[in-house]
Amino acid sequence: MSDDGRAHTDQSTSPSPLIRHGRLRRRGPFGFVLRGIAVVAAVAVVGSGSIAAIATWQVLQGAQPSVSLAMPGTTAKKAPALTAQSGEVNMLLVATDTRDGQGAGFDDPANQRASNGVGNNDTNILVHISADHSNMSVISFPRDLVVPIPACTNDDGAVTPASSAAMLNTALSRGGEQHGLACVASTIGKLTGLQIAYAGKITFDGVVRMADAVGGVTVCLATPIKDDDVTPALDLQPGNRELRGAEAAAFLRSRHGVGDASDLGRISNQQTFMSALARQTVSAGTLTNPAKVLRLADTAFKNMVLSDSLDDAATLARLALAVNTVGLSNMVFVQFPVVDDPEDPARVLVSEGPAETLTAALQADEPVQLAPNSLGRSAVRDPDAPTAKPSAPASPSATTTTPPVSGNTTTPPATPRASASAAELPDSVSGQTADTVTCAAKSEY
């Protein structure tokens, strides 16, 4: 039963593109998953030996206090053994919509009523890196998804009872500042069947600072993007646009400006942004430039709350090398499969069959393959982008190089290919690979 006493049942039909999820009020920041990837990648590529150790120490000194992913009275499961070349990684990245301490534009009474304290986990992204570091799946979970949420201890030491069916974005507030991240991790872990060993949380102002730290991201717009329901308001014309700071954050929070004004359209838009960021980061040599890497790492650690499993320098270095090994063509962004809730157009339910296919692949540590043209509700292919030639198979230990590129002429590097055959996802599951050049678009509805 849900919190309001309703029973929720899954449906096998595809979601109607006309339904808008969660349009009652303005919601929280994006997931900015590659910002999180930059966190773990930063400390390993600044150099070797004592230089890397000193840089890592300096970054960690500015970090916010970490939190445990184990509830009081329990012990966190030991993470799988991780080296630079092997070890499965499951890392959760959460963005909260709290208005507390977020500055001008969020301090009015309406915003404070909308969300305060720890806030809601309005963006939830799981990064799964295979044990051989040959592929990576980045799964976005809609905030309006109705799922079981386990019992979670809150900041007062009391236990928030378990719910058999509640909105996913209530998990963070159930656990509060100290245990909210653990509550979200436990919820996503039970939903996917994966052990989540690493996690991080970020707020509005952290998103803005990270957008500035990466130096702006150039995103292709297929249609005008206008939205007065974000801060700052958006009024962007078609073409390639460089987004920085608060404007980048607003673009990633926008629902009414992209797709069909639903949270699912916003997820698709975020994937367009994240894939552009990934290509830009690789083409600019960011991950091999010590100055850029240190700036990203320092900003990320000052603006994110991390699990205590991420406050160890050696673990950070190994995670970094794992991400760096994967490559663009083996990095897949996926929206967790959902269907519309027939009892509430502002909610979605798990699409059982497709979800089982995806979670089975993740549990088996297999790569996933999206169906053609499954880009989501607010993404279209860039007609000016060249078609990339598939890279030749290579062993997981193969090295990669990427020549400098600009704009939408990205050529993906030759990257390691997964040895296992990919699990094919049905047409109803949307997403894109990092080497697919797409443009954000507003749907006519």
C-alpha positions in Angstrom: 0.0 0.0 0.0 1.1 3.6 -0.6 1.4 6.2 2.1 -2.1 7.4 1.3 -3.6 3.9 1.6 -3.8 3.1 -2.2 -2.7 -0.2 -3.6 -0.4 0.0 -6.6 -0.3 -2.6 -9.3 2.0 -2.8 -12.3 0.8 -2.6 -15.9 2.4 -4.1 -19.0 1.4 -1.3 -21.4 3.8 1.3 -22.5 3.5 4.8 -21.0 1.4 7.3 -22.8 3.5 10.2 -24.1 0.7 12.6 -23.1 0.9 12.0 -19.4 3.1 14.5 -17.5 4.5 13.2 -14.3 5.0 15.4 -11.2 3.9 18.7 -12.7 2.4 20.0 -9.4 5.5 22.0 -8.3 9.0 22.9 -9.3 11.4 20.1 -8.4 15.0 19.5 -7.6 18.4 19.5 -9.3 19.7 17.0 -11.8 22.0 14.0 -11.2 25.0 15.2 -13.1 26.4 11.7 -13.0 29.6 12.5 -14.8 30.3 15.2 -12.2 30.3 12.2 -9.8 32.5 10.3 -12.2 34.9 13.2 -12.2 35.0 12.9 -8.5 36.4 9.4 -8.5 38.4 9.9 -11.6 40.2 13.0 -10.5 42.5 11.7 -7.8 44.0 8.9 -9.9 45.1 10.7 -13.1 47.0 13.6 -11.6 50.2 11.6 -11.7 51.9 8.8 -9.9 53.7 8.2 -6.7 54.1 11.0 -4.2 52.6 13.7 -6.4 49.3 11.8 -6.7 49.4 11.0 -3.0 49.8 14.7 -2.0 47.1 15.9 -4.4 44.7 13.3 -3.1 45.4 14.3 0.5 44.8 17.9 -0.3 41.5 17.2 -2.0 40.3 15.0 0.9 41.1 17.7 3.4 38.4 19.9 1.9 35.8 17.1 1.9 32.5 17.4 3.9 32.0 14.9 6.7 31.2 11.4 5.2 28.2 9.2 6.2 27.8 5.5 6.6 25.6 3.4 4.2 24.8 1.1 7.1 21.9 1.8 9.4 22.6 2.1 13.2 22.9 -1.4 14.7 24.0 -3.0 11.4 27.3 -3.4 9.6 27.9 -2.4 6.0 28.7 -5.3 3.7 32.3 -5.4 2.5 32.6 -4.0 -1.0 33.9 -6.3 -3.7 37.7 -6.4 -4.0 38.7 -3.5 -6.3 41.9 -3.0 -8.2 42.8 -0.7 -11.1 42.0 -3.5 -13.5 39.2 -5.5 -11.9 36.4 -5.3 -9.3 32.7 -4.6 -9.7 31.5 -1.0 -8.8 28.0 0.1 -7.8 27.9 3.8 -7.0 24.8 5.8 -6.2 24.6 9.5 -7.0 21.7 11.5 -5.4 20.7 15.1 -5.9 18.5 16.7 -3.2 16.0 19.5 -3.9 16.3 21.2 -0.5 16.1 25.0 -0.6 17.9 25.5 2.7 21.1 27.5 2.3 20.8 27.6 -1.5 20.9 31.4 -1.8 18.8 33.9 -3.8 16.0 32.5 -5.8 15.3 29.7 -3.3 14.8 31.6 0.0 11.2 32.7 -0.6 8.4 31.2 1.5 7.1 29.1 -1.4 10.4 27.5 -2.1 11.0 26.8 1.6 7.6 25.2 1.9 8.4 23.1 -1.1 11.5 21.5 0.4 13.7 22.1 3.4 16.0 20.2 5.7 17.7 17.3 3.9 15.1 17.5 1.1 13.9 14.9 -1.4 16.1 12.7 -3.5 14.7 14.0 -6.8 17.5 12.6 -8.9 18.8 9.1 -8.4 21.5 7.6 -10.6 23.2 4.3 -10.2 26.7 3.8 -11.9 27.5 0.1 -12.5 31.0 -0.7 -13.7 31.6 -4.3 -14.7 34.1 -6.4 -12.8 36.5 -6.4 -15.8 36.0 -2.6 -16.2 35.0 -3.1 -19.9 31.6 -1.5 -19.7 29.5 0.8 -17.6 25.7 1.3 -17.2 24.4 4.5 -15.8 20.8 4.0 -14.6 18.4 7.0 -13.8 15.5 6.2 -11.5 12.4 8.6 -11.8 11.7 10.4 -8.6 8.0 9.7 -9.1 8.5 5.9 -9.2 6.4 4.1 -6.6 8.5 1.3 -4.9 8.9 -0.4 -1.6 11.1 1.5 0.8 12.6 -0.2 3.8 12.5 1.0 7.4 15.1 3.7 7.9 16.5 5.3 11.1 16.2 9.1 11.1 18.3 11.9 12.7 16.3 11.6 16.0 17.2 7.9 16.3 13.7 6.9 15.6 12.8 4.4 12.9 10.7 5.6 9.9 8.5 2.5 9.2 8.9 0.6 5.9 6.4 1.3 3.1 5.3 -1.3 0.6 4.6 1.4 -2.0 5.9 5.0 -1.7 7.5 7.6 -4.0 11.2 7.0 -4.4 12.0 10.6 -3.7 10.8 10.3 -0.1 13.6 7.9 0.8 16.2 10.7 1.6 14.0 12.6 4.1 13.0 9.3 5.8 16.7 8.9 6.9 17.5 12.5 7.4 21.0 14.1 7.1 22.8 11.2 8.7 21.0 8.2 7.3 19.1 9.5 4.2 21.8 8.5 1.8 21.8 5.0 3.3 18.0 4.8 3.0 18.2 5.7 -0.7 21.0 3.2 -1.3 19.0 0.5 0.5 15.9 1.2 -1.6 17.8 1.1 -4.9 19.8 -1.9 -3.8 16.6 -3.9 -3.1 15.0 -2.7 -6.3 18.0 -3.8 -8.4 19.4 -6.7 -6.4 22.8 -5.0 -6.3 25.1 -4.2 -3.3 25.7 -0.5 -3.4 29.0 0.1 -1.8 29.6 3.8 -2.7 27.3 6.9 -2.7 27.3 10.7 -2.9 24.8 13.5 -2.4 24.7 17.0 -3.9 22.5 20.2 -3.6 21.5 23.1 -5.9 24.5 25.2 -5.1 26.9 22.3 -5.5 25.5 21.7 -9.0 26.2 25.3 -9.9 29.8 25.2 -8.6 30.4 21.9 -10.5 29.0 23.3 -13.7 31.5 26.2 -13.3 34.4 23.9 -12.5 34.0 21.9 -15.8 34.2 25.2 -17.7 30.8 24.9 -19.3 29.2 22.2 -21.4 28.2 22.7 -25.1 24.8 21.2 -25.7 22.9 20.9 -29.0 19.3 22.3 -28.9 17.0 21.1 -31.6 14.1 23.4 -30.6 13.9 26.6 -28.4 14.1 25.7 -24.7 12.0 28.1 -22.6 11.0 27.5 -19.0 10.0 30.2 -16.4 9.6 27.6 -13.7 13.3 27.3 -13.0 15.9 29.7 -11.5 17.2 31.4 -13.6 14.5 31.2 -16.2 15.5 29.6 -19.5 15.1 31.2 -23.0 17.6 29.3 -25.2 17.5 29.4 -29.0 18.2 26.3 -31.2 21.8 25.4 -32.0 24.9 24.6 -30.0 24.8 26.5 -26.7 27.5 26.5 -24.0 25.9 26.2 -20.6 27.6 27.3 -17.3 26.8 27.7 -13.7 23.2 28.4 -12.7 22.0 28.3 -16.3 23.4 24.7 -16.7 21.8 23.7 -13.4 18.4 25.2 -14.6 18.7 23.4 -17.9 19.2 20.1 -16.1 16.3 20.8 -13.7 13.9 21.9 -16.4 10.8 19.9 -17.1 8.5 22.4 -18.8 11.1 23.4 -21.3 12.0 20.0 -22.6 10.2 16.9 -23.9 6.6 16.4 -22.7 7.1 18.4 -19.5 7.4 15.1 -17.5 10.1 13.9 -15.2 10.8 11.2 -17.7 11.5 13.9 -20.3 13.8 15.6 -17.9 15.8 12.4 -17.4 16.2 12.1 -21.2 17.4 15.7 -21.2 19.9 15.0 -18.5 21.3 12.1 -20.5 21.8 14.4 -23.5 23.8 16.8 -21.2 25.8 14.0 -19.6 26.8 12.4 -22.8 27.9 15.8 -24.2 29.9 16.3 -21.0 31.5 12.9 -21.3 32.6 13.5 -24.9 33.8 17.0 -24.1 35.8 15.7 -21.1 37.5 13.0 -23.2 38.2 15.2 -26.2 39.6 18.0 -24.1 42.0 15.6 -22.3 40.5 16.7 -19.0 41.2 13.4 -17.3 44.9 13.6 -18.2 45.3 17.3 -17.2 46.4 17.5 -13.6 45.2 21.1 -13.1 41.8 20.4 -14.5 41.5 17.2 -12.6 42.4 18.8 -9.3 40.0 21.7 -9.8 37.1 19.2 -10.5 38.0 17.0 -7.5 38.4 19.9 -5.1 35.1 21.4 -6.1 33.3 18.0 -6.0 34.5 17.1 -2.6 33.6 20.5 -1.1 30.1 20.3 -2.5 29.1 16.7 -2.0 28.4 14.5 1.0 30.1 11.1 0.3 29.8 7.7 1.9 32.6 6.7 4.2 33.6 4.1 1.6 34.8 7.0 -0.6 37.0 8.8 1.9 39.9 6.5 1.3 42.5 7.7 -1.2 43.4 4.2 -2.5 39.7 3.4 -3.2 39.3 6.7 -5.1 42.3 6.0 -7.2 41.0 2.5 -8.1 37.6 3.8 -8.9 39.1 6.5 -11.1 41.1 4.0 -13.1 38.0 1.8 -13.5 36.0 4.7 -15.0 38.9 5.8 -17.2 39.2 2.3 -18.7 35.6 2.0 -19.9 35.5 4.5 -22.8 32.6 6.4 -24.4 31.2 3.6 -26.6 30.9 1.3 -23.7 29.2 3.9 -21.4 25.4 3.4 -21.6 22.8 5.8 -20.0 19.5 4.0 -19.2 16.2 5.1 -17.8 14.9 2.5 -15.4 11.9 0.8 -17.0 8.6 2.2 -15.8 4.9 2.4 -16.8 2.2 4.9 -15.9 0.3 4.4 -12.7 -3.3 4.0 -13.9 -4.6 5.4 -10.6 -2.4 8.6 -10.6 -1.0 10.3 -13.7 1.7 11.9 -11.6 3.2 8.6 -10.6 5.0 5.7 -12.4 5.4 2.0 -11.5 8.0 -0.5 -12.3 7.6 -2.1 -15.8 8.2 -5.7 -14.6 9.4 -7.5 -17.7 11.9 -4.9 -19.0 13.0 -4.2 -15.4 13.8 -7.9 -14.9 15.8 -7.9 -18.1 17.9 -4.9 -17.0 18.4 -6.0 -13.4 19.3 -9.5 -14.4 22.0 -8.1 -16.7 23.3 -5.9 -13.9 23.3 -8.8 -11.4 25.1 -11.0 -13.9 27.6 -8.2 -14.6 26.7 -8.2 -18.3 26.7 -5.1 -20.6 23.3 -3.9 -21.9 22.4 -2.8 -25.4 19.7 -0.3 -26.1 17.2 -0.7 -29.0 17.7 1.6 -32.0 16.0 5.0 -31.7 15.3 4.6 -28.0 16.6 8.0 -27.0 13.8 9.1 -24.7 11.2 11.9 -24.6 13.4 15.0 -25.1 16.3 13.8 -27.2 16.8 13.6 -31.0 19.8 12.6 -32.9 22.0 15.5 -34.1 21.6 15.4 -37.9 25.0 17.1 -38.3 26.9 14.5 -36.2 29.0 12.0 -38.2 28.2 8.3 -37.8 30.9 6.8 -35.7 32.5 3.6 -36.9 32.4 0.8 -34.4 35.7 0.2 -32.7 37.5 -3.1 -33.0 37.4 -5.6 -30.2 40.2 -5.3 -27.7 41.2 -6.8 -24.4 40.1 -5.1 -21.2 43.8 -4.1 -20.6 44.1 -2.3 -23.9 44.9 1.4 -23.7 43.0 4.1 -25.4 43.8 7.5 -27.0 41.5 10.2 -28.2 42.5 13.0 -30.6 41.3 16.5 -29.7 37.9 17.3 -31.3 35.4 20.1 -31.0 31.7 20.8 -31.3 29.7 17.8 -32.5 32.4 16.1 -34.6 33.3 13.8 -31.8 34.9 10.5 -32.8 34.8 7.9 -30.0 38.1 6.4 -29.0 39.0 2.8 -29.7 37.9 1.3 -26.4 37.8 -2.1 -24.7 34.8 -4.2 -25.7 33.0 -6.4 -23.3 33.7 -10.1 -23.7 30.2 -11.1 -22.7 27.3 -10.7 -25.2 25.2 -7.7 -24.3 21.7 -8.1 -22.9 19.3 -6.5 -25.4 16.8 -4.1 -23.8 13.3 -3.8 -25.3 12.1 -0.8 -27.3 10.3 0.6 -24.2 13.6 1.2 -22.4 15.1 4.6 -23.3 18.6 6.0 -23.1 21.8 6.5 -25.2 25.5 5.7 -25.3 28.0 8.4 -24.5 29.2 8.4 -28.1 25.7 9.1 -29.4 25.4 12.8 -30.3 21.9 14.1 -29.5 20.1 17.4 -29.2 17.6 18.5 -26.5 14.1 19.1 -27.9 10.7 20.3 -26.7 7.8 18.1 -27.7 4.5 19.3 -29.1 1.7 18.2 -26.8 
